[in-house]
Structure formats: C-alpha cells, structure tokens
Amino acid sequence: MNDEDFFNPATKPETVSIGGVLLRLGDLVRVRPKNRADAMDMALAGRIAMIESIELDAEDKTHLALVIEDDPGKDLGVARMPGHRFFYGTDEVEPLEGE
C-alpha cells in the first residue's frame, strides 16, 4: 500500500477473515486479549463486541475497532468517541456465528 492509499479512508478494508469466517462491519466477536495484560484488557476479556471499523496500520497489520455490546455508552463508540472504541488484532477476537 502506498502513502496515498494509506491515508485515503476509501481504501479501508470492508471485510476480514478470522478462523475461516468472513467478518464485516457490524458483525459480533468475542474479545480474547493476548498481546497486552492491562486492567482494561482483563475487564473486556470474554465480552461480546461489534466490529465498528477494520483498520490497517503502516505495516499492513489488521486491527479491529470494537464497540462493546453491553456498554451503556456504545453509541459513543460508533460515533468514534474515545473511551468507547477498543482496538484489537485479528488474533485477539473470536467470531460469533449465529449470535
């Protein structure tokens, strides 16, 4: 990906495959933190979240912006307000099929 594409919101991925399951914006996943060990990750472990955005970093690694389903302020996460969106790698979520 070149610099022009990286900063163009129209080039953001709309789907991601995790464990053979194709996920889109709005799909539900279970949070399974691996790469960090802070208190927030421990509090969110096992929670169900909605994929709000699929992002690529400068090294082409995929990250998911998640909004926790039972967050009373979850509409703030969809509005991209800090504190209500949580970023996890594709290896830190479990697809929820049929839920």
Contacts in CASP RR format, 6 or more apart in sequence:
PFRMAT RR
TARGET T0000
AUTHOR 0000-0000-0000
METHOD contacts of the structure
MODEL  1
MNDEDFFNPATKPETVSIGGVLLRLGDLVRVRPKNRADAMDMALAGRIAM
IESIELDAEDKTHLALVIEDDPGKDLGVARMPGHRFFYGTDEVEPLEGE
1 11 0 8 1.000
1 56 0 8 1.000
1 60 0 8 1.000
5 11 0 8 1.000
6 56 0 8 1.000
6 58 0 8 1.000
12 53 0 8 1.000
12 54 0 8 1.000
12 55 0 8 1.000
12 56 0 8 1.000
13 54 0 8 1.000
13 56 0 8 1.000
13 62 0 8 1.000
14 24 0 8 1.000
14 25 0 8 1.000
14 54 0 8 1.000
15 22 0 8 1.000
15 23 0 8 1.000
15 24 0 8 1.000
15 54 0 8 1.000
16 22 0 8 1.000
16 23 0 8 1.000
16 54 0 8 1.000
16 62 0 8 1.000
16 64 0 8 1.000
16 90 0 8 1.000
17 23 0 8 1.000
18 29 0 8 1.000
18 90 0 8 1.000
18 93 0 8 1.000
18 94 0 8 1.000
18 95 0 8 1.000
19 95 0 8 1.000
21 95 0 8 1.000
21 97 0 8 1.000
23 29 0 8 1.000
23 51 0 8 1.000
23 95 0 8 1.000
24 51 0 8 1.000
25 51 0 8 1.000
25 52 0 8 1.000
25 53 0 8 1.000
25 54 0 8 1.000
26 50 0 8 1.000
26 51 0 8 1.000
26 52 0 8 1.000
27 50 0 8 1.000
27 51 0 8 1.000
27 95 0 8 1.000
27 96 0 8 1.000
28 48 0 8 1.000
28 49 0 8 1.000
28 50 0 8 1.000
28 51 0 8 1.000
28 69 0 8 1.000
28 96 0 8 1.000
28 99 0 8 1.000
29 48 0 8 1.000
29 49 0 8 1.000
29 50 0 8 1.000
29 51 0 8 1.000
29 64 0 8 1.000
29 66 0 8 1.000
29 93 0 8 1.000
29 94 0 8 1.000
29 95 0 8 1.000
29 96 0 8 1.000
30 46 0 8 1.000
30 47 0 8 1.000
30 48 0 8 1.000
30 49 0 8 1.000
30 93 0 8 1.000
30 94 0 8 1.000
30 96 0 8 1.000
31 44 0 8 1.000
31 45 0 8 1.000
31 46 0 8 1.000
31 47 0 8 1.000
31 48 0 8 1.000
31 49 0 8 1.000
31 66 0 8 1.000
31 68 0 8 1.000
31 86 0 8 1.000
31 88 0 8 1.000
31 92 0 8 1.000
31 93 0 8 1.000
32 45 0 8 1.000
32 46 0 8 1.000
32 92 0 8 1.000
32 93 0 8 1.000
32 94 0 8 1.000
33 41 0 8 1.000
33 42 0 8 1.000
33 44 0 8 1.000
33 45 0 8 1.000
33 88 0 8 1.000
33 92 0 8 1.000
34 91 0 8 1.000
34 92 0 8 1.000
35 89 0 8 1.000
35 91 0 8 1.000
35 92 0 8 1.000
40 86 0 8 1.000
44 68 0 8 1.000
44 86 0 8 1.000
47 68 0 8 1.000
47 69 0 8 1.000
47 70 0 8 1.000
48 68 0 8 1.000
48 69 0 8 1.000
48 70 0 8 1.000
48 96 0 8 1.000
48 99 0 8 1.000
49 66 0 8 1.000
49 67 0 8 1.000
49 68 0 8 1.000
49 69 0 8 1.000
49 86 0 8 1.000
49 93 0 8 1.000
50 66 0 8 1.000
50 67 0 8 1.000
50 69 0 8 1.000
50 74 0 8 1.000
51 64 0 8 1.000
51 65 0 8 1.000
51 66 0 8 1.000
52 65 0 8 1.000
52 66 0 8 1.000
52 67 0 8 1.000
52 77 0 8 1.000
52 78 0 8 1.000
52 85 0 8 1.000
53 64 0 8 1.000
53 65 0 8 1.000
53 85 0 8 1.000
54 62 0 8 1.000
54 63 0 8 1.000
54 64 0 8 1.000
54 65 0 8 1.000
55 62 0 8 1.000
55 63 0 8 1.000
55 64 0 8 1.000
55 65 0 8 1.000
55 87 0 8 1.000
56 62 0 8 1.000
56 63 0 8 1.000
57 63 0 8 1.000
61 89 0 8 1.000
62 89 0 8 1.000
62 90 0 8 1.000
63 87 0 8 1.000
63 88 0 8 1.000
63 89 0 8 1.000
63 90 0 8 1.000
64 87 0 8 1.000
64 88 0 8 1.000
64 89 0 8 1.000
64 90 0 8 1.000
64 93 0 8 1.000
65 85 0 8 1.000
65 86 0 8 1.000
65 87 0 8 1.000
66 85 0 8 1.000
66 86 0 8 1.000
66 87 0 8 1.000
66 88 0 8 1.000
66 93 0 8 1.000
67 74 0 8 1.000
67 77 0 8 1.000
67 78 0 8 1.000
67 84 0 8 1.000
67 85 0 8 1.000
67 86 0 8 1.000
68 74 0 8 1.000
68 84 0 8 1.000
68 86 0 8 1.000
71 77 0 8 1.000
71 84 0 8 1.000
73 84 0 8 1.000
74 84 0 8 1.000
76 83 0 8 1.000
76 84 0 8 1.000
77 83 0 8 1.000
77 84 0 8 1.000
77 85 0 8 1.000
END
